[in-house]
Amino acid sequence: MQNIRSIGKSGIVYLLLCLVTSAQVSASDGSRAATDTSGWQPPAMPAPTSYGPVNISPEKAQQLAEDWGVEVLGLRLTAANMMMDFRFRVIDADKALPLFDHRIKPYVVVDRSDIKLPVPMGAKVGSFRPTNRGKNITSGRNYYMIFGNPDRHVQEGETVTVVIGDFKVEGLVVN
């Protein structure tokens, strides 16, 4: 009560005027918002991006499917070109299991320089690739591996070789 008396009559009138004005503004905004939302539609979802054409011969693709139970979907740059995203679909989970062994360290070999670029290891999340520790690899699903690309060494359009143990895909173009 002491604080209100120190404001004075003009201060109290000013506060009341502010309250009434803000109530009128919020009421007019509320009614306007109600009319605006009646015709509101959510924005359209963007079309999914493809990995572009995979430059593997049909014979090599067939061999990978028969030997390893996978279909290569592509390899593209991501994270401001500081990483490469390798995607593949598992066709036969039993044949593809060696690709998910956590003891195998996958890497990409850059064809022009023979530099090996491994899968990075996050301090809290671990390796940037799936493993089969939970016995959850299933057929018909897409899987990924993220390879490091320090200093943006690999550029779009270059050819690389993906190596995961005995699994090897040569001449894969980076999209």
N, C-alpha and C positions, 0 to 999 in steps of 0.2 A: 504494500500500500504506500509505503514511503516513496518508492520509485515513481509511482504514478503522480503523486503530488509534486515531485520535483520537475516533471515534464511540463506541467502547466496546462491551462485550458487550450491554448493554441496547438500544443503538441498532441493532446488527446483528440482534438478535431482532425488533425492531420492523419493520425493513425486510423481513425474511423473512416476517413475518406479513402485511404489506401486499401483498407479491407473491403469496402463496398465496391471500389473500382476493380480490384482483383477478382471478386466474386462475379461481377458482371462479365469480365473478360473470360473467366473460366467457363461460365455458362454459355457464352456465345461460342467459345471454342468447342465445348462439348457438343452443342447442337450441330455445329458445322462438321465435326468429326463424324457424327452419326450419319449425316447425309453423304459424306465422302465414302464411308466404308460400305454403303449399301451396294455399290457397283464395283467394289474392289475385287480384283482377280490376282492370284499369285503370279509372279513372273514365270515365263516359260523356262523350262530346264534346257541347258545347252546340249547340243548333240554330243554323244560320246566321241572322243577322239580315237582314231585308230593309230596303230603303230606304223602304218605305211606298209609298203610291200616288203616282204621278207625275201631277200635275194638268195634263198637256198633252192637248189635244183629239186625238182620233184623226186628224183631218185634218192638224194640225200635226206629229204624230209621223210620219205618212206623208210629209209634205213634207220633213222632216229626213232621213228614210231615203233618199228619192229624190235630194235635192239634195246632201247631205253624207255619206251612207252611214253614219249613226250612229243609235243608239237611246238616248235619254236614260234612265238608270236611276234617277237621283235626285240630290238635293243635301241633305246633312245636316251638322249641326254635329258637330265632333270636337275633340279636344285641349282638353277642359274649356271648350268653346264659344269657343275662341280662333281656330279655323280652320273652314273649310267644305270638305267633301269632295264634289266633283262627280264622279259616275261615269257612264260611257257605254260602250256596246258598239259596236264597229266592225262594220258589216255589209258595207261595201264599202271595202276599204283604199285603193283609188285615189282615190275621192271624198273620203275622210277625211284624206288626207295634208296638206291645208292647216292642219288643226287641230294638227298636230304640228310645224309650222315653228318653229324656235327663234328666229326674228327677230320673230315675232308675240308681243305681250305680252297675254295674256288678263287679263280682270278681271271682277268682278261689280259691277253697279250696284244699289244698294239702292233699291227703288221709293219708299219713304217719304221718303228724304232726298237722293237722287241722288248719294250718295257712291260713288266708285269704289274697290273693294277688289281689289288686284292679287294675283298669285301671289307668295308670298315667295321670297327667294333666300337659300339657305344658303351660308355661306362656303366650306365644304368639299364639299358635295354639289350645289350649284347650285340651279336652279329646281325647285320642288316640282311638276313635271309631266313627262310623258314627251315626248321629241322623237324624230325619225326620223333622227338622225345615224348610227345603226347599221343603218339600212334594215331595221328589225325590226317594223314595224307590220303586223299580220296581221288578216284578217277572222275574226269569231267570238270575239274576245277582249274582255275588259272593260279599260278604261283609266280613269285618274283625273286630276284636277287638284285641288290643294289651294290654296284661297284664304285669305288672312289675314282675320281678324275682330278687329281690335284693339279693346280695351275692350268686347268682346262686343257690338258695335254691332248686329249682326243677331241677332234672337231667333228661336226656333222658331215656325213659323207665318207668318212674314213672307214677302212675295213679293220676288223679285229677278230681275234679268236677267243671264244669263251671256253674255259677249261674247268671242269668240275670232276676231279679224280681222273677216271678213264674216259669220261664223257668229254667230247671235243666238238665244237662247231666252228669251222674255219671260214674265213672270208665273209663274216657277217657285217653288213653295212650299218653304221650308226645313223639313226634318223634324228 
